[in-house]
Amino acid sequence: MALPTMQHRLPYPHTSVKIKLLSTISYLVGAELERDSIETENLQISDRPETQKLLDRAKSVLQRAFQLYEEEAYRHMRRESRQHRKAMREVSTGKPCGKSLRPSD
């Protein structure tokens, strides 16, 4: 958690009011950062089932189109994802990556 710091080159006596103010600000900023982190995690968790459905559909399309086994289709999608630096979700939606989606032999 990031906390603001007050530094001076020379010794500087902070008043108790300033110390309390900085402590309060630090506490509120920390709480907001924690809340944001939790919201991000919740979005990722709720997105997982949808992503899995997309991956399964894309695998089945590859399997039917190119007579691949499920594992081969998944490896192909993973390779495409890595080569083009795209998320598996993006690869499974069929967004063009620049090359043919046909698996190399």
Backbone as a chain_set.jsonl record, in Angstrom:
{"seq": "MALPTMQHRLPYPHTSVKIKLLSTISYLVGAELERDSIETENLQISDRPETQKLLDRAKSVLQRAFQLYEEEAYRHMRRESRQHRKAMREVSTGKPCGKSLRPSD", "coords": {"N": [[0.847, -1.156, 0.0], [0.597, 2.19, -0.855], [1.87, 5.012, 0.747], [1.716, 8.475, 1.523], [4.631, 10.479, 1.942], [6.38, 12.814, 3.957], [9.116, 14.668, 3.568], [11.987, 16.48, 4.491], [14.913, 18.362, 3.839], [16.28, 19.436, 5.945], [15.979, 19.043, 9.494], [12.607, 19.088, 10.536], [10.066, 20.134, 12.53], [7.052, 18.55, 12.802], [3.742, 19.474, 13.425], [1.303, 18.254, 15.782], [-1.22, 18.353, 14.692], [-0.71, 18.359, 11.921], [0.442, 15.844, 11.683], [-1.707, 14.19, 12.423], [-3.463, 14.869, 10.355], [-2.05, 13.955, 8.072], [-1.94, 11.241, 8.695], [-4.654, 10.573, 8.602], [-5.253, 11.14, 5.903], [-3.544, 9.278, 4.676], [-4.697, 6.9, 5.6], [-7.245, 7.036, 4.372], [-6.556, 7.088, 1.637], [-5.275, 4.618, 1.418], [-7.422, 2.902, 2.011], [-9.064, 3.415, -0.186], [-7.437, 2.491, -2.284], [-7.375, -0.223, -1.642], [-10.097, -0.876, -1.929], [-10.405, -0.431, -4.681], [-8.702, -2.412, -5.657], [-10.066, -4.725, -4.832], [-12.439, -4.454, -6.293], [-11.449, -4.73, -8.912], [-10.521, -7.371, -8.817], [-12.949, -8.707, -8.381], [-14.262, -8.201, -10.81], [-12.628, -9.639, -12.551], [-13.039, -12.24, -11.629], [-15.788, -12.613, -12.108], [-15.748, -12.576, -14.825], [-14.553, -14.89, -15.697], [-16.162, -17.342, -16.168], [-17.52, -16.619, -18.553], [-15.389, -16.207, -20.299], [-14.346, -18.798, -20.38], [-16.421, -20.129, -21.669], [-16.291, -18.916, -24.196], [-13.73, -19.792, -24.991], [-14.156, -22.573, -25.127], [-16.066, -22.714, -27.184], [-14.566, -21.68, -29.33], [-12.537, -23.599, -29.493], [-14.054, -25.819, -30.284], [-14.893, -24.971, -32.803], [-12.451, -24.828, -34.191], [-11.748, -27.53, -34.018], [-13.749, -28.785, -35.547], [-13.406, -27.502, -38.035], [-10.766, -28.049, -38.821], [-10.294, -30.694, -38.232], [-9.12, -31.366, -35.676], [-7.826, -32.58, -32.532], [-9.111, -31.89, -29.239], [-7.112, -30.96, -27.451], [-5.084, -30.23, -29.25], [-6.323, -28.104, -30.585], [-6.589, -26.306, -28.48], [-3.869, -25.864, -27.853], [-3.086, -24.623, -30.225], [-4.592, -22.233, -30.11], [-3.467, -21.117, -27.811], [-0.825, -20.765, -28.657], [-1.218, -18.886, -30.727], [-2.132, -16.796, -29.155], [0.141, -16.182, -27.61], [2.066, -15.571, -29.612], [1.019, -13.303, -30.825], [0.669, -11.644, -28.764], [-1.802, -11.356, -27.432], [-4.731, -11.619, -25.423], [-6.136, -14.752, -24.405], [-8.884, -14.68, -24.537], [-9.352, -12.717, -26.501], [-8.258, -13.977, -28.737], [-9.976, -16.149, -28.925], [-12.364, -14.954, -29.646], [-12.141, -14.499, -32.266], [-10.993, -12.284, -33.361], [-9.005, -10.731, -35.768], [-5.58, -11.624, -36.007], [-3.607, -11.061, -37.699], [-2.396, -13.144, -39.068], [-3.227, -16.218, -40.724], [-5.731, -18.293, -39.251], [-5.464, -20.929, -39.557], [-4.09, -23.927, -38.45], [-0.605, -24.7, -38.388], [1.062, -27.399, -40.008]], "CA": [[0.0, 0.0, 0.0], [1.396, 3.408, -0.957], [1.553, 6.051, 1.721], [2.462, 9.704, 1.256], [5.688, 10.78, 2.91], [6.792, 14.214, 4.036], [10.538, 14.688, 3.878], [12.675, 17.761, 4.371], [16.363, 18.207, 3.909], [16.664, 19.786, 7.307], [14.969, 18.609, 10.467], [11.423, 19.945, 10.556], [9.109, 19.61, 13.519], [5.66, 18.513, 12.366], [2.805, 19.656, 14.533], [0.435, 17.095, 15.975], [-2.341, 18.5, 13.759], [-0.233, 17.894, 10.617], [0.635, 14.4, 11.772], [-3.034, 13.573, 12.381], [-3.994, 15.074, 9.017], [-1.36, 13.027, 7.173], [-2.375, 9.884, 9.043], [-6.015, 10.415, 8.094], [-5.164, 11.074, 4.445], [-2.941, 7.984, 4.348], [-5.689, 5.865, 5.863], [-8.287, 7.117, 3.346], [-5.968, 6.679, 0.361], [-5.071, 3.17, 1.503], [-8.728, 2.244, 1.92], [-9.521, 3.546, -1.571], [-6.635, 1.566, -3.084], [-7.84, -1.572, -1.325], [-11.415, -1.022, -2.541], [-10.182, -0.544, -6.113], [-8.121, -3.73, -5.88], [-11.135, -5.713, -4.653], [-13.338, -4.323, -7.442], [-10.768, -5.317, -10.061], [-10.532, -8.823, -8.631], [-14.326, -9.177, -8.587], [-14.539, -8.176, -12.249], [-11.908, -10.753, -13.172], [-13.688, -13.491, -11.23], [-17.08, -12.733, -12.79], [-15.489, -12.698, -16.257], [-13.968, -16.207, -15.991], [-17.057, -18.301, -16.841], [-17.776, -16.177, -19.917], [-14.175, -16.477, -21.072], [-14.252, -20.245, -20.573], [-17.397, -20.494, -22.704], [-15.727, -18.489, -25.477], [-12.63, -20.699, -25.326], [-14.722, -23.867, -25.515], [-16.673, -22.568, -28.514], [-13.496, -21.509, -30.316], [-11.896, -24.909, -29.657], [-14.91, -26.706, -31.071], [-14.861, -24.508, -34.19], [-11.176, -25.294, -34.749], [-11.803, -28.986, -34.122], [-14.589, -29.148, -36.695], [-12.891, -26.958, -39.293], [-9.459, -28.595, -39.197], [-10.201, -32.065, -37.72], [-8.117, -31.397, -34.612], [-8.245, -33.004, -31.209], [-9.356, -30.746, -28.359], [-5.836, -30.471, -26.933], [-4.391, -29.555, -30.348], [-7.01, -26.827, -30.809], [-6.222, -25.427, -27.373], [-2.458, -25.475, -28.036], [-3.037, -23.668, -31.332], [-5.083, -20.944, -29.615], [-2.471, -20.599, -26.873], [0.315, -20.317, -29.466], [-1.651, -17.634, -31.359], [-2.19, -15.79, -28.093], [1.513, -15.798, -27.259], [2.767, -14.967, -30.749], [0.464, -11.991, -31.146], [0.536, -10.913, -27.494], [-3.22, -11.09, -27.213], [-5.336, -12.477, -24.414], [-6.84, -15.917, -24.956], [-10.247, -14.243, -24.819], [-9.34, -12.028, -27.789], [-8.013, -14.982, -29.777], [-11.165, -17.008, -29.044], [-13.479, -14.226, -30.262], [-11.918, -14.501, -33.709], [-10.44, -11.024, -33.833], [-7.829, -11.045, -36.588], [-4.262, -11.435, -35.404], [-2.657, -10.738, -38.757], [-2.065, -14.366, -39.806], [-4.326, -17.166, -40.855], [-5.982, -19.088, -38.065], [-5.24, -22.334, -39.885], [-2.92, -24.474, -37.752], [0.489, -25.18, -39.239], [1.224, -28.853, -39.886]], "C": [[0.9, 1.229, 0.0], [0.921, 4.429, 0.062], [2.345, 7.307, 1.39], [3.517, 9.924, 2.332], [6.023, 12.261, 2.835], [8.254, 14.211, 4.453], [11.084, 16.089, 3.644], [14.166, 17.503, 4.458], [16.88, 18.489, 5.322], [15.594, 19.29, 8.262], [13.813, 19.619, 10.523], [10.434, 19.366, 11.554], [7.675, 19.694, 12.982], [4.766, 18.674, 13.579], [1.924, 18.421, 14.634], [-0.772, 17.16, 15.033], [-1.933, 17.993, 12.379], [-0.057, 16.378, 10.607], [-0.705, 13.684, 11.711], [-3.651, 13.698, 10.996], [-3.371, 14.088, 8.023], [-1.764, 11.581, 7.448], [-3.765, 9.607, 8.487], [-6.019, 10.278, 6.57], [-4.594, 9.726, 4.012], [-3.932, 6.847, 4.526], [-6.753, 5.85, 4.76], [-7.767, 6.686, 1.974], [-5.766, 5.167, 0.34], [-6.376, 2.407, 1.373], [-9.262, 2.301, 0.491], [-8.742, 2.604, -2.496], [-7.084, 0.123, -2.867], [-9.196, -1.841, -1.983], [-11.282, -1.214, -4.055], [-9.617, -1.923, -6.472], [-9.182, -4.818, -5.791], [-12.108, -5.658, -5.832], [-12.734, -4.964, -8.685], [-10.789, -6.837, -9.987], [-11.93, -9.396, -8.865], [-14.69, -9.202, -10.068], [-13.862, -9.345, -12.952], [-12.582, -12.077, -12.856], [-15.01, -13.673, -11.972], [-16.905, -12.942, -14.285], [-15.008, -14.105, -16.639], [-14.935, -17.18, -16.675], [-17.351, -17.914, -18.291], [-16.579, -16.463, -20.813], [-14.04, -17.96, -21.357], [-15.222, -20.713, -21.651], [-16.876, -20.112, -24.085], [-14.608, -19.42, -25.928], [-13.157, -22.048, -25.802], [-15.344, -23.802, -26.902], [-15.598, -22.469, -29.591], [-12.772, -22.834, -30.557], [-12.746, -25.815, -30.53], [-14.958, -26.278, -32.542], [-13.581, -24.982, -34.868], [-11.184, -26.804, -34.962], [-12.593, -29.402, -35.361], [-13.959, -28.71, -38.013], [-11.628, -27.668, -39.762], [-9.228, -30.011, -38.685], [-9.074, -32.199, -36.685], [-8.712, -32.034, -33.362], [-8.386, -31.759, -30.338], [-8.05, -30.129, -27.855], [-5.051, -29.726, -28.018], [-5.007, -28.183, -30.618], [-6.635, -25.832, -29.718], [-4.771, -24.952, -27.509], [-2.319, -24.45, -29.148], [-3.493, -22.279, -30.864], [-4.076, -20.309, -28.661], [-1.253, -20.065, -27.612], [-0.011, -18.98, -30.154], [-1.654, -16.495, -30.342], [-0.791, -15.277, -27.748], [2.211, -15.061, -28.397], [2.297, -13.548, -31.028], [0.227, -11.128, -29.911], [-0.892, -10.437, -27.257], [-3.717, -12.055, -26.148], [-6.044, -13.641, -25.097], [-8.273, -15.544, -25.312], [-10.326, -13.569, -26.187], [-9.142, -13.02, -28.94], [-9.276, -15.808, -30.0], [-12.355, -16.287, -29.659], [-13.304, -14.126, -31.763], [-11.431, -13.174, -34.241], [-9.167, -11.331, -34.611], [-6.524, -10.712, -35.881], [-3.217, -11.094, -36.453], [-2.274, -11.937, -39.601], [-3.318, -15.225, -39.911], [-4.494, -17.938, -39.566], [-5.742, -20.578, -38.313], [-3.977, -22.835, -39.171], [-1.865, -24.934, -38.732], [0.698, -26.674, -38.984], [2.563, -29.243, -39.36]], "O": [[1.858, 1.299, 0.769], [-0.276, 4.673, 0.213], [3.515, 7.222, 1.016], [3.307, 9.587, 3.497], [5.954, 12.874, 1.77], [8.589, 13.799, 5.563], [10.682, 16.783, 2.71], [14.611, 16.537, 5.078], [17.807, 17.838, 5.804], [14.435, 19.136, 7.878], [14.024, 20.832, 10.553], [10.016, 18.216, 11.419], [7.158, 20.785, 12.74], [5.01, 18.081, 14.63], [1.815, 17.641, 13.687], [-1.289, 16.12, 14.624], [-2.7, 17.284, 11.727], [-0.378, 15.718, 9.619], [-0.832, 12.673, 11.02], [-4.285, 12.763, 10.507], [-4.078, 13.465, 7.231], [-1.911, 10.79, 6.516], [-4.021, 8.525, 7.959], [-6.699, 9.415, 6.016], [-5.107, 9.103, 3.082], [-3.999, 5.937, 3.699], [-7.123, 4.784, 4.267], [-8.467, 5.994, 1.235], [-6.062, 4.515, -0.661], [-6.431, 1.378, 0.7], [-9.851, 1.332, 0.012], [-9.324, 1.99, -3.39], [-7.159, -0.657, -3.817], [-9.413, -2.92, -2.533], [-11.962, -2.057, -4.64], [-10.011, -2.522, -7.473], [-9.186, -5.741, -6.605], [-12.553, -6.699, -6.316], [-13.427, -5.66, -9.427], [-11.048, -7.509, -10.986], [-12.074, -10.453, -9.48], [-15.357, -10.129, -10.527], [-14.445, -9.968, -13.84], [-12.684, -12.944, -13.724], [-15.318, -14.778, -12.418], [-17.816, -13.436, -14.949], [-15.06, -14.463, -17.816], [-14.563, -17.792, -17.676], [-17.424, -18.782, -19.161], [-16.737, -16.907, -21.95], [-13.657, -18.344, -22.462], [-14.893, -21.587, -22.453], [-16.999, -20.885, -25.035], [-14.537, -19.795, -27.099], [-12.652, -22.602, -26.779], [-15.175, -24.719, -27.707], [-15.706, -23.1, -30.643], [-12.43, -23.157, -31.695], [-12.228, -26.501, -31.411], [-15.052, -27.126, -33.429], [-13.621, -25.483, -35.992], [-10.684, -27.295, -35.974], [-12.16, -30.263, -36.126], [-13.974, -29.456, -38.992], [-11.436, -27.87, -40.961], [-8.094, -30.491, -38.695], [-8.192, -33.047, -36.818], [-9.926, -32.03, -33.158], [-7.846, -30.702, -30.663], [-7.906, -28.906, -27.839], [-4.422, -28.705, -27.736], [-4.287, -27.212, -30.853], [-6.392, -24.658, -29.996], [-4.481, -23.773, -27.303], [-1.529, -23.513, -29.036], [-2.86, -21.273, -31.183], [-3.859, -19.097, -28.701], [-0.707, -19.028, -27.238], [0.809, -18.063, -30.164], [-1.231, -15.377, -30.638], [-0.58, -14.071, -27.614], [2.87, -14.046, -28.173], [3.088, -12.692, -31.421], [-0.336, -10.037, -29.994], [-1.14, -9.277, -26.929], [-3.195, -13.158, -25.992], [-6.496, -13.521, -26.235], [-8.816, -16.048, -26.296], [-11.26, -13.82, -26.948], [-9.784, -12.909, -29.984], [-9.611, -16.132, -31.14], [-13.275, -16.942, -30.15], [-14.226, -13.711, -32.466], [-11.45, -12.951, -35.451], [-8.337, -12.115, -34.151], [-6.384, -9.666, -35.247], [-2.056, -10.863, -36.117], [-1.864, -11.768, -40.749], [-4.328, -14.969, -39.257], [-3.52, -18.21, -38.866], [-5.81, -21.386, -37.388], [-2.916, -22.221, -39.284], [-2.183, -25.491, -39.782], [0.526, -27.145, -37.86], [2.843, -30.432, -39.204]]}, "num_chains": 1, "name": "protein.A"}
